[in-house]
Amino acid sequence: MDVMIRELIGVDGEERAVTDQRFDSLSAAAVAEPADAAYLVARTWNGGKVLELDAHFDRLERSAATLGVPVRVPRRRVRDVLAEMRRTFPGTPEVRFRVTAVGAAAGDEPRFRLSMEVARELPADLREHGAVCALAVGTVRVDASVKSTAWMQQRAMLPSNGGDAYETLLVRTDGAILEGASSNVYAILGDTLHTAGSGVLEGIARGIVLTVAERLAPDLTVSLEPPTLEDLAAGRVREAFLTSATRGVVPIRRIGNTGVPVPGIWTARIADEYGRWLRAHLEPLAD
């Protein structure tokens, strides 16, 4: 089924359907998103429940303010419309959705573009055998605190290892592996979980990982120093994985041309803890 798109106008969220644009995925619909707007992507779980949606809204408002087009999200209205959109899909499936906030120009009202597709579960093979990641050395976000449509469209141009990469990792010129183009990234060196502490988007899933990793101490410690290409080349990376709010924990089996052991014991334990945390904190999409 095609992506469903609605727009809400103003702080009260007057609704209008968008029927003149047809896309078969949220990724394809990115080309129709307004430039330099803020957005969030989330999904439902376990019969239409969501995780940390208010935290997504908070970050959306912060991103819009940083872009110079501050907005206040009509949260209850957005939740209600998202729930109604989900019910429109046959069988009321789990869904993945994007909310884009377009700041008001002079004399205009802010608008919110709601796009939704049926959620596609990750293939079991990917969770079991891991993802392939390409490297984009020297490519980093201009402002990692902002989740903007400009970056969403730019990342489509990143290298993909000849097309077989699941994700592209952003690497500073000094070799620090910061994050994925649409995810956060982690590596296990010895018994320490490494992930960048700055210069990356503070993902919702990243916050959960850092929280649940504390439960594994003292056997596992956490360092907010990013893993590096030197660590990778020297064989110091025992495990690696990426996370996002719509995918959870995804193991990595290859970074560039270097293989990474899969399955990883710590990755599996973190994925289990993440799953427990998610199930304990799900909430209804709407009242």
C-alpha positions as YAML, in Angstrom:
chain: A
units: angstrom
residues:
- id: 1
  name: MET
  ca: [0.00, 0.00, 0.00]
- id: 2
  name: ASP
  ca: [1.20, 3.51, -0.79]
- id: 3
  name: VAL
  ca: [2.41, 5.93, 1.84]
- id: 4
  name: MET
  ca: [-0.45, 7.84, 3.44]
- id: 5
  name: ILE
  ca: [0.16, 11.56, 3.85]
- id: 6
  name: ARG
  ca: [-1.83, 14.15, 5.79]
- id: 7
  name: GLU
  ca: [-1.09, 17.74, 6.69]
- id: 8
  name: LEU
  ca: [-2.12, 19.61, 9.81]
- id: 9
  name: ILE
  ca: [-2.27, 23.39, 9.62]
- id: 10
  name: GLY
  ca: [-1.67, 25.64, 12.62]
- id: 11
  name: VAL
  ca: [-1.38, 24.96, 16.31]
- id: 12
  name: ASP
  ca: [-4.91, 23.54, 16.39]
- id: 13
  name: GLY
  ca: [-4.08, 21.06, 13.65]
- id: 14
  name: GLU
  ca: [-6.72, 21.66, 10.97]
- id: 15
  name: GLU
  ca: [-6.39, 18.58, 8.78]
- id: 16
  name: ARG
  ca: [-6.12, 18.23, 5.04]
- id: 17
  name: ALA
  ca: [-5.37, 15.12, 3.03]
- id: 18
  name: VAL
  ca: [-2.54, 15.07, 0.50]
- id: 19
  name: THR
  ca: [-3.79, 13.12, -2.50]
- id: 20
  name: ASP
  ca: [-1.68, 14.45, -5.35]
- id: 21
  name: GLN
  ca: [1.53, 12.70, -4.27]
- id: 22
  name: ARG
  ca: [1.99, 8.92, -4.33]
- id: 23
  name: PHE
  ca: [5.02, 7.06, -2.99]
- id: 24
  name: ASP
  ca: [5.62, 3.43, -2.13]
- id: 25
  name: SER
  ca: [7.84, 4.08, 0.91]
- id: 26
  name: LEU
  ca: [8.83, 6.78, 3.37]
- id: 27
  name: SER
  ca: [12.28, 6.75, 1.80]
- id: 28
  name: ALA
  ca: [10.84, 7.51, -1.63]
- id: 29
  name: ALA
  ca: [8.62, 10.23, -0.14]
- id: 30
  name: ALA
  ca: [11.69, 12.06, 1.16]
- id: 31
  name: VAL
  ca: [12.01, 13.88, -2.18]
- id: 32
  name: ALA
  ca: [8.72, 15.68, -1.50]
- id: 33
  name: GLU
  ca: [9.70, 16.89, 1.97]
- id: 34
  name: PRO
  ca: [10.28, 20.64, 2.34]
- id: 35
  name: ALA
  ca: [13.88, 21.78, 2.56]
- id: 36
  name: ASP
  ca: [15.40, 22.72, 5.91]
- id: 37
  name: ALA
  ca: [12.49, 21.50, 8.01]
- id: 38
  name: ALA
  ca: [12.73, 19.42, 11.19]
- id: 39
  name: TYR
  ca: [11.35, 15.90, 11.37]
- id: 40
  name: LEU
  ca: [11.05, 12.75, 13.45]
- id: 41
  name: VAL
  ca: [10.64, 9.11, 12.50]
- id: 42
  name: ALA
  ca: [9.07, 6.56, 14.83]
- id: 43
  name: ARG
  ca: [6.95, 3.42, 14.68]
- id: 44
  name: THR
  ca: [4.34, 1.47, 16.57]
- id: 45
  name: TRP
  ca: [4.90, -1.80, 18.42]
- id: 46
  name: ASN
  ca: [2.73, -4.44, 20.08]
- id: 47
  name: GLY
  ca: [-0.63, -3.41, 18.69]
- id: 48
  name: GLY
  ca: [-0.19, 0.29, 18.02]
- id: 49
  name: LYS
  ca: [1.88, 1.40, 20.99]
- id: 50
  name: VAL
  ca: [4.76, 3.86, 20.77]
- id: 51
  name: LEU
  ca: [8.01, 4.45, 22.61]
- id: 52
  name: GLU
  ca: [9.14, 7.83, 23.93]
- id: 53
  name: LEU
  ca: [6.99, 9.77, 21.45]
- id: 54
  name: ASP
  ca: [7.08, 12.89, 23.61]
- id: 55
  name: ALA
  ca: [10.88, 12.71, 23.57]
- id: 56
  name: HIS
  ca: [10.67, 12.63, 19.77]
- id: 57
  name: PHE
  ca: [8.39, 15.70, 19.86]
- id: 58
  name: ASP
  ca: [10.81, 17.48, 22.22]
- id: 59
  name: ARG
  ca: [13.71, 16.90, 19.85]
- id: 60
  name: LEU
  ca: [11.56, 17.96, 16.88]
- id: 61
  name: GLU
  ca: [10.82, 21.29, 18.56]
- id: 62
  name: ARG
  ca: [14.49, 21.79, 19.51]
- id: 63
  name: SER
  ca: [15.58, 21.05, 15.94]
- id: 64
  name: ALA
  ca: [13.04, 23.49, 14.50]
- id: 65
  name: ALA
  ca: [14.18, 26.20, 16.89]
- id: 66
  name: THR
  ca: [17.82, 25.64, 15.89]
- id: 67
  name: LEU
  ca: [16.82, 25.96, 12.23]
- id: 68
  name: GLY
  ca: [15.28, 29.33, 13.06]
- id: 69
  name: VAL
  ca: [11.67, 28.24, 12.51]
- id: 70
  name: PRO
  ca: [10.40, 27.43, 16.01]
- id: 71
  name: VAL
  ca: [7.13, 25.54, 16.26]
- id: 72
  name: ARG
  ca: [4.97, 24.08, 18.99]
- id: 73
  name: VAL
  ca: [3.75, 20.62, 18.07]
- id: 74
  name: PRO
  ca: [0.01, 20.08, 18.75]
- id: 75
  name: ARG
  ca: [0.87, 16.76, 20.36]
- id: 76
  name: ARG
  ca: [-2.56, 15.39, 21.22]
- id: 77
  name: ARG
  ca: [-3.87, 16.33, 17.76]
- id: 78
  name: VAL
  ca: [-0.89, 14.74, 16.00]
- id: 79
  name: ARG
  ca: [-1.28, 11.57, 18.08]
- id: 80
  name: ASP
  ca: [-5.00, 11.37, 17.28]
- id: 81
  name: VAL
  ca: [-4.47, 11.81, 13.54]
- id: 82
  name: LEU
  ca: [-1.64, 9.27, 13.47]
- id: 83
  name: ALA
  ca: [-3.91, 6.76, 15.23]
- id: 84
  name: GLU
  ca: [-6.70, 7.42, 12.72]
- id: 85
  name: MET
  ca: [-4.29, 7.02, 9.81]
- id: 86
  name: ARG
  ca: [-3.12, 3.68, 11.20]
- id: 87
  name: ARG
  ca: [-6.72, 2.43, 11.43]
- id: 88
  name: THR
  ca: [-7.16, 3.25, 7.73]
- id: 89
  name: PHE
  ca: [-4.60, 0.61, 6.70]
- id: 90
  name: PRO
  ca: [-6.18, -2.82, 6.11]
- id: 91
  name: GLY
  ca: [-5.78, -5.01, 9.18]
- id: 92
  name: THR
  ca: [-4.56, -2.09, 11.32]
- id: 93
  name: PRO
  ca: [-0.89, -3.15, 11.11]
- id: 94
  name: GLU
  ca: [2.14, -1.81, 12.91]
- id: 95
  name: VAL
  ca: [3.23, 1.36, 11.13]
- id: 96
  name: ARG
  ca: [6.27, 3.55, 10.66]
- id: 97
  name: PHE
  ca: [5.68, 7.27, 10.44]
- id: 98
  name: ARG
  ca: [7.41, 10.60, 9.89]
- id: 99
  name: VAL
  ca: [6.28, 13.94, 11.29]
- id: 100
  name: THR
  ca: [7.80, 16.98, 9.57]
- id: 101
  name: ALA
  ca: [7.40, 20.42, 11.13]
- id: 102
  name: VAL
  ca: [7.44, 23.35, 8.73]
- id: 103
  name: GLY
  ca: [7.89, 26.67, 10.49]
- id: 104
  name: ALA
  ca: [5.63, 29.59, 9.74]
- id: 105
  name: ALA
  ca: [6.63, 32.20, 7.21]
- id: 106
  name: ALA
  ca: [5.40, 35.75, 7.68]
- id: 107
  name: GLY
  ca: [1.61, 35.72, 7.78]
- id: 108
  name: ASP
  ca: [1.38, 31.93, 7.52]
- id: 109
  name: GLU
  ca: [0.69, 29.23, 10.08]
- id: 110
  name: PRO
  ca: [3.06, 26.34, 10.84]
- id: 111
  name: ARG
  ca: [2.16, 23.03, 9.28]
- id: 112
  name: PHE
  ca: [2.90, 19.44, 10.11]
- id: 113
  name: ARG
  ca: [3.28, 16.81, 7.42]
- id: 114
  name: LEU
  ca: [2.39, 13.30, 8.63]
- id: 115
  name: SER
  ca: [3.56, 10.41, 6.42]
- id: 116
  name: MET
  ca: [2.91, 6.76, 7.24]
- id: 117
  name: GLU
  ca: [3.70, 3.33, 5.83]
- id: 118
  name: VAL
  ca: [3.25, -0.23, 7.02]
- id: 119
  name: ALA
  ca: [6.23, -1.13, 9.21]
- id: 120
  name: ARG
  ca: [8.54, -3.68, 7.63]
- id: 121
  name: GLU
  ca: [10.16, -5.92, 10.19]
- id: 122
  name: LEU
  ca: [13.90, -6.48, 9.86]
- id: 123
  name: PRO
  ca: [14.71, -9.79, 8.19]
- id: 124
  name: ALA
  ca: [15.71, -12.49, 10.67]
- id: 125
  name: ASP
  ca: [18.89, -13.02, 8.64]
- id: 126
  name: LEU
  ca: [19.95, -9.43, 9.29]
- id: 127
  name: ARG
  ca: [19.50, -9.73, 13.05]
- id: 128
  name: GLU
  ca: [21.27, -13.11, 13.08]
- id: 129
  name: HIS
  ca: [24.15, -12.50, 10.69]
- id: 130
  name: GLY
  ca: [24.55, -8.73, 10.89]
- id: 131
  name: ALA
  ca: [24.63, -5.72, 8.59]
- id: 132
  name: VAL
  ca: [27.22, -4.52, 6.09]
- id: 133
  name: CYS
  ca: [28.26, -0.89, 6.58]
- id: 134
  name: ALA
  ca: [29.99, 1.42, 4.13]
- id: 135
  name: LEU
  ca: [32.31, 4.24, 5.24]
- id: 136
  name: ALA
  ca: [31.99, 7.94, 4.44]
- id: 137
  name: VAL
  ca: [35.30, 9.39, 5.63]
- id: 138
  name: GLY
  ca: [35.23, 13.16, 6.09]
- id: 139
  name: THR
  ca: [31.43, 13.31, 6.05]
- id: 140
  name: VAL
  ca: [29.76, 14.52, 9.25]
- id: 141
  name: ARG
  ca: [26.59, 16.42, 10.09]
- id: 142
  name: VAL
  ca: [26.98, 20.19, 10.07]
- id: 143
  name: ASP
  ca: [24.95, 20.32, 13.29]
- id: 144
  name: ALA
  ca: [24.44, 16.94, 14.92]
- id: 145
  name: SER
  ca: [21.83, 18.34, 17.31]
- id: 146
  name: VAL
  ca: [19.39, 18.91, 14.43]
- id: 147
  name: LYS
  ca: [17.31, 16.29, 12.66]
- id: 148
  name: SER
  ca: [16.58, 18.09, 9.39]
- id: 149
  name: THR
  ca: [15.13, 17.20, 6.02]
- id: 150
  name: ALA
  ca: [18.23, 18.69, 4.37]
- id: 151
  name: TRP
  ca: [20.31, 15.89, 5.93]
- id: 152
  name: MET
  ca: [17.65, 13.30, 5.09]
- id: 153
  name: GLN
  ca: [18.01, 14.19, 1.42]
- id: 154
  name: GLN
  ca: [21.81, 14.52, 1.56]
- id: 155
  name: ARG
  ca: [22.31, 11.05, 3.02]
- id: 156
  name: ALA
  ca: [20.79, 9.50, -0.11]
- id: 157
  name: MET
  ca: [24.00, 10.57, -1.89]
- id: 158
  name: LEU
  ca: [26.39, 8.80, 0.51]
- id: 159
  name: PRO
  ca: [28.53, 5.82, -0.63]
- id: 160
  name: SER
  ca: [27.06, 2.34, -0.23]
- id: 161
  name: ASN
  ca: [29.89, -0.15, -0.91]
- id: 162
  name: GLY
  ca: [28.71, -0.80, -4.42]
- id: 163
  name: GLY
  ca: [25.12, -1.06, -3.29]
- id: 164
  name: ASP
  ca: [25.38, -3.90, -0.75]
- id: 165
  name: ALA
  ca: [25.60, -1.74, 2.38]
- id: 166
  name: TYR
  ca: [22.72, -1.59, 4.82]
- id: 167
  name: GLU
  ca: [24.03, 1.61, 6.42]
- id: 168
  name: THR
  ca: [26.76, 4.18, 5.84]
- id: 169
  name: LEU
  ca: [28.94, 5.20, 8.77]
- id: 170
  name: LEU
  ca: [30.13, 8.80, 9.11]
- id: 171
  name: VAL
  ca: [33.84, 9.04, 9.91]
- id: 172
  name: ARG
  ca: [35.83, 12.14, 10.90]
- id: 173
  name: THR
  ca: [39.04, 12.83, 9.04]
- id: 174
  name: ASP
  ca: [40.98, 11.62, 12.11]
- id: 175
  name: GLY
  ca: [39.36, 8.19, 11.74]
- id: 176
  name: ALA
  ca: [36.76, 8.46, 14.52]
- id: 177
  name: ILE
  ca: [33.63, 6.50, 13.62]
- id: 178
  name: LEU
  ca: [30.82, 8.78, 14.78]
- id: 179
  name: GLU
  ca: [27.43, 7.44, 13.73]
- id: 180
  name: GLY
  ca: [25.39, 6.01, 10.91]
- id: 181
  name: ALA
  ca: [23.60, 8.14, 8.33]
- id: 182
  name: SER
  ca: [20.31, 7.18, 10.03]
- id: 183
  name: SER
  ca: [21.51, 5.47, 13.20]
- id: 184
  name: ASN
  ca: [23.91, 5.54, 16.12]
- id: 185
  name: VAL
  ca: [26.86, 3.14, 16.09]
- id: 186
  name: TYR
  ca: [28.76, 1.27, 18.82]
- id: 187
  name: ALA
  ca: [31.76, -1.02, 19.10]
- id: 188
  name: ILE
  ca: [32.95, -3.39, 21.81]
- id: 189
  name: LEU
  ca: [36.70, -3.08, 22.48]
- id: 190
  name: GLY
  ca: [37.76, -5.50, 25.19]
- id: 191
  name: ASP
  ca: [34.97, -5.26, 27.74]
- id: 192
  name: THR
  ca: [34.12, -1.63, 26.96]
- id: 193
  name: LEU
  ca: [31.25, -0.29, 24.90]
- id: 194
  name: HIS
  ca: [32.46, 2.64, 22.79]
- id: 195
  name: THR
  ca: [30.20, 5.21, 21.14]
- id: 196
  name: ALA
  ca: [30.76, 8.86, 20.32]
- id: 197
  name: GLY
  ca: [29.75, 11.23, 23.09]
- id: 198
  name: SER
  ca: [29.56, 14.35, 20.93]
- id: 199
  name: GLY
  ca: [29.17, 15.31, 17.29]
- id: 200
  name: VAL
  ca: [26.34, 12.82, 16.82]
- id: 201
  name: LEU
  ca: [22.56, 12.90, 16.91]
- id: 202
  name: GLU
  ca: [21.41, 11.99, 20.40]
- id: 203
  name: GLY
  ca: [19.09, 9.23, 19.24]
- id: 204
  name: ILE
  ca: [16.20, 7.98, 21.35]
- id: 205
  name: ALA
  ca: [17.49, 4.41, 21.01]
- id: 206
  name: ARG
  ca: [21.01, 5.59, 21.93]
- id: 207
  name: GLY
  ca: [19.71, 6.91, 25.23]
- id: 208
  name: ILE
  ca: [18.08, 3.56, 25.96]
- id: 209
  name: VAL
  ca: [21.28, 1.65, 25.13]
- id: 210
  name: LEU
  ca: [23.33, 3.83, 27.47]
- id: 211
  name: THR
  ca: [20.72, 3.28, 30.18]
- id: 212
  name: VAL
  ca: [20.52, -0.50, 29.87]
- id: 213
  name: ALA
  ca: [24.31, -0.84, 29.50]
- id: 214
  name: GLU
  ca: [24.58, 0.35, 33.09]
- id: 215
  name: ARG
  ca: [22.80, -2.84, 34.17]
- id: 216
  name: LEU
  ca: [25.68, -4.88, 32.75]
- id: 217
  name: ALA
  ca: [28.33, -3.18, 34.88]
- id: 218
  name: PRO
  ca: [30.90, -4.01, 36.16]
- id: 219
  name: ASP
  ca: [31.34, -6.68, 33.48]
- id: 220
  name: LEU
  ca: [30.82, -4.09, 30.75]
- id: 221
  name: THR
  ca: [31.93, -0.46, 30.99]
- id: 222
  name: VAL
  ca: [30.88, 2.44, 28.76]
- id: 223
  name: SER
  ca: [33.18, 4.94, 27.07]
- id: 224
  name: LEU
  ca: [31.91, 7.98, 25.17]
- id: 225
  name: GLU
  ca: [35.07, 7.94, 23.06]
- id: 226
  name: PRO
  ca: [34.22, 6.80, 19.52]
- id: 227
  name: PRO
  ca: [35.77, 3.68, 18.00]
- id: 228
  name: THR
  ca: [38.24, 4.41, 15.22]
- id: 229
  name: LEU
  ca: [39.35, 3.04, 11.88]
- id: 230
  name: GLU
  ca: [42.66, 2.22, 13.59]
- id: 231
  name: ASP
  ca: [40.80, 0.06, 16.14]
- id: 232
  name: LEU
  ca: [39.07, -1.68, 13.26]
- id: 233
  name: ALA
  ca: [42.27, -2.30, 11.25]
- id: 234
  name: ALA
  ca: [44.11, -3.57, 14.35]
- id: 235
  name: GLY
  ca: [41.42, -6.14, 15.10]
- id: 236
  name: ARG
  ca: [40.46, -4.52, 18.40]
- id: 237
  name: VAL
  ca: [36.75, -4.34, 17.49]
- id: 238
  name: ARG
  ca: [35.24, -7.49, 19.01]
- id: 239
  name: GLU
  ca: [31.65, -6.59, 18.16]
- id: 240
  name: ALA
  ca: [29.75, -3.73, 16.61]
- id: 241
  name: PHE
  ca: [26.12, -2.76, 16.26]
- id: 242
  name: LEU
  ca: [23.88, 0.13, 15.34]
- id: 243
  name: THR
  ca: [20.59, 1.38, 16.72]
- id: 244
  name: SER
  ca: [17.63, 3.50, 15.74]
- id: 245
  name: ALA
  ca: [14.20, 4.06, 17.23]
- id: 246
  name: THR
  ca: [12.47, 2.10, 14.46]
- id: 247
  name: ARG
  ca: [14.91, -0.83, 14.31]
- id: 248
  name: GLY
  ca: [16.25, -1.31, 17.82]
- id: 249
  name: VAL
  ca: [19.61, -3.09, 18.00]
- id: 250
  name: VAL
  ca: [21.12, -4.36, 14.72]
- id: 251
  name: PRO
  ca: [24.45, -6.25, 14.76]
- id: 252
  name: ILE
  ca: [27.17, -5.35, 12.25]
- id: 253
  name: ARG
  ca: [29.20, -8.01, 10.44]
- id: 254
  name: ARG
  ca: [31.35, -5.86, 8.16]
- id: 255
  name: ILE
  ca: [32.56, -2.28, 8.18]
- id: 256
  name: GLY
  ca: [34.07, -1.27, 4.87]
- id: 257
  name: ASN
  ca: [36.20, -4.27, 3.92]
- id: 258
  name: THR
  ca: [36.80, -5.45, 7.48]
- id: 259
  name: GLY
  ca: [34.78, -8.25, 9.00]
- id: 260
  name: VAL
  ca: [33.43, -8.06, 12.55]
- id: 261
  name: PRO
  ca: [32.58, -11.22, 14.56]
- id: 262
  name: VAL
  ca: [28.86, -12.05, 14.65]
- id: 263
  name: PRO
  ca: [27.00, -13.00, 16.74]
- id: 264
  name: GLY
  ca: [28.43, -10.94, 19.58]
- id: 265
  name: ILE
  ca: [27.78, -11.86, 23.19]
- id: 266
  name: TRP
  ca: [27.53, -8.26, 24.39]
- id: 267
  name: THR
  ca: [25.42, -7.21, 21.42]
- id: 268
  name: ALA
  ca: [22.97, -10.00, 22.19]
- id: 269
  name: ARG
  ca: [22.81, -9.07, 25.88]
- id: 270
  name: ILE
  ca: [22.27, -5.39, 25.09]
- id: 271
  name: ALA
  ca: [19.57, -6.31, 22.55]
- id: 272
  name: ASP
  ca: [17.80, -8.40, 25.21]
- id: 273
  name: GLU
  ca: [17.98, -5.59, 27.76]
- id: 274
  name: TYR
  ca: [16.80, -3.10, 25.13]
- id: 275
  name: GLY
  ca: [13.82, -5.31, 24.31]
- id: 276
  name: ARG
  ca: [12.85, -5.58, 27.96]
- id: 277
  name: TRP
  ca: [13.16, -1.83, 28.42]
- id: 278
  name: LEU
  ca: [11.05, -1.19, 25.31]
- id: 279
  name: ARG
  ca: [8.25, -3.53, 26.40]
- id: 280
  name: ALA
  ca: [8.16, -1.94, 29.86]
- id: 281
  name: HIS
  ca: [7.89, 1.62, 28.52]
- id: 282
  name: LEU
  ca: [5.48, 1.35, 25.58]
- id: 283
  name: GLU
  ca: [2.47, 3.64, 25.72]
- id: 284
  name: PRO
  ca: [-0.72, 4.09, 23.67]
- id: 285
  name: LEU
  ca: [-0.33, 6.21, 20.54]
- id: 286
  name: ALA
  ca: [-3.50, 8.12, 21.40]
- id: 287
  name: ASP
  ca: [-6.00, 8.24, 24.26]
...
